[in-house]
Amino acid sequence: MTTTSFIPLAAGAFLAVTLLQSGLDKLLDRAGNLEYLTDHFKASPLRSGVGPMFVVVTILEIAAGALCGLGVIAALFGFGQQLVAWGLELSAVDLLCLLFGQRVAKDYGGAAVLAGYFAVVLLGLTFVQ
């Protein structure tokens, strides 16, 4: 395996762990997460949309994490990197949704943290084959 074929797999594995954990946490502690997010967005124009946004972000995180994870496994067994690519692309959509929410809520520190995750996505997509 070359470095250029390893980079998307490493990015996919990183995002699989990160996004699946986050999405599953939202499923397993729905009430706690909704309470936190309702408070987080209470002073923003998004305050009335927390419930639907929560559902969308949860679905995106689980789908992107699952695609990344399955894609890494498929690539390791010689089936190419197409699933990893789809997972990375869906991860980008998820992270852009999260970034939008953080910026609108004026949580600039939280938005800045997302830049690192987005860089991982872009790096992975740059080298996906």
For each residue, the residues with C-beta under 8 A, 3 or more apart:
1: 5 6 9
2: 5 6
3: 6 7
4: 7 127 129
5: 1 2 8 9 75 81 127 129
6: 1 2 3 9 10
7: 3 4 10 11 123 124 126 127
8: 5 11 12 75 81 84 85 88 124 125 127 128 129
9: 1 5 6 12 13 72 75 76 81 84
10: 6 7 13 14 124
11: 7 8 14 15 68 84 88 120 121 123 124
12: 8 9 15 16 68 69 71 72 75 84 87 88 124
13: 9 10 16 17 68 69 72
14: 10 11 17 18 120
15: 11 12 18 19 64 65 68 87 88 91 117 120 121 124
16: 12 13 19 20 65 66 68 69 72 87
17: 13 14 20 21 65
18: 14 15 21 22 65 117
19: 15 16 22 23 61 62 64 65 68 91 94
20: 16 17 23 24 61 62 65 66 69
21: 17 18 24 25 65
22: 18 19 25 26 61 65
23: 19 20 26 27 58 59 61 62 65
24: 20 21 27 28 62
25: 21 22 28 29 33
26: 22 23 29 30 33 54 57 58 61
27: 23 24 30 58 62
28: 24 25
29: 25 26 32 33
30: 26 27 33 34
31: 34 35
32: 29 35 36
33: 25 26 29 30 36 37 54
34: 30 31 37 38 50 51 54
35: 31 32 38 39
36: 32 33 39 40
37: 33 34 40 41 50 53 54
38: 34 35 41 42 47 50
39: 35 36 42
40: 36 37 105 107
41: 37 38 44 46 47 50 101 105
42: 38 39 47
43: 47 105
44: 41 47 104 105 106
45: 104
46: 41 49 50 53 101 104 105
47: 38 41 42 43 44 50
48:
49: 46 52 53
50: 34 37 38 41 46 47 53 54
51: 34 54 55
52: 49 55 56
53: 37 46 49 50 56 57 97 101
54: 26 33 34 37 50 51 57 58
55: 51 52 58 59
56: 52 53 59 60 97
57: 26 53 54 60 61 94 97 98
58: 23 26 27 54 55 61 62
59: 23 55 56 62 63
60: 56 57 63 64 90 93 94 97
61: 19 20 22 23 26 57 58 64 65 94
62: 19 20 23 24 27 58 59 65 66
63: 59 60 66 67 90
64: 15 19 60 61 67 68 87 90 91 93 94
65: 15 16 17 18 19 20 21 22 23 61 62 68 69 87 91
66: 16 20 62 63 69 70 87
67: 63 64 70 71 83 84 86 87 90
68: 11 12 13 15 16 19 64 65 71 72 84 87 88 91
69: 12 13 16 20 65 66 72 73 87
70: 66 67 73 74 83 87
71: 12 67 68 74 75 81 82 83 84 85 86 87
72: 9 12 13 16 68 69 75 76 84
73: 69 70 76 77
74: 70 71 77 79 80 83 84
75: 5 8 9 12 71 72 78 79 80 81 83 84
76: 9 72 73
77: 73 74
78: 75
79: 74 75 83
80: 74 75 83 129
81: 5 8 9 71 75 84 85 128 129
82: 71 85 86
83: 67 70 71 74 75 79 80 86 87
84: 8 9 11 12 67 68 71 72 74 75 81 87 88 124 128
85: 8 71 81 82 88 89 125 128
86: 67 71 82 83 89 90
87: 12 15 16 64 65 66 67 68 69 70 71 83 84 90 91
88: 8 11 12 15 68 84 85 91 92 121 124 125 128
89: 85 86 92 93 125
90: 60 63 64 67 86 87 93 94
91: 15 19 64 65 68 87 88 94 95 117 121
92: 88 89 95 96 118 121 122 125
93: 60 64 89 90 96 97
94: 19 57 60 61 64 90 91 97 98
95: 91 92 98 99 114 117 118 121
96: 92 93 99 100 118
97: 53 56 57 60 93 94 100 101
98: 57 94 95 101 102 114
99: 95 96 102 103 111 114 118
100: 96 97 103 104
101: 41 46 53 97 98 104 105
102: 98 99 105 107 108 110 111 114
103: 99 100 106 107 108 111
104: 44 45 46 100 101
105: 40 41 43 44 46 101 102 110
106: 44 103
107: 40 102 103 110 111
108: 102 103 111 112
109: 112 113
110: 102 105 107 113 114
111: 99 102 103 107 108 114 115
112: 108 109 115
113: 109 110 116 117
114: 95 98 99 102 110 111 117 118
115: 111 112 118 119
116: 113 119 120
117: 15 18 91 95 113 114 120 121
118: 92 95 96 99 114 115 121 122
119: 115 116 122 123
120: 11 14 15 116 117 123 124
121: 11 15 88 91 92 95 117 118 124 125
122: 92 118 119 125 126
123: 7 11 119 120 126 127
124: 7 8 10 11 12 15 84 88 120 121 127 128
125: 8 85 88 89 92 121 122 128
126: 7 122 123
127: 4 5 7 8 123 124
128: 8 81 84 85 88 124 125
129: 4 5 8 80 81
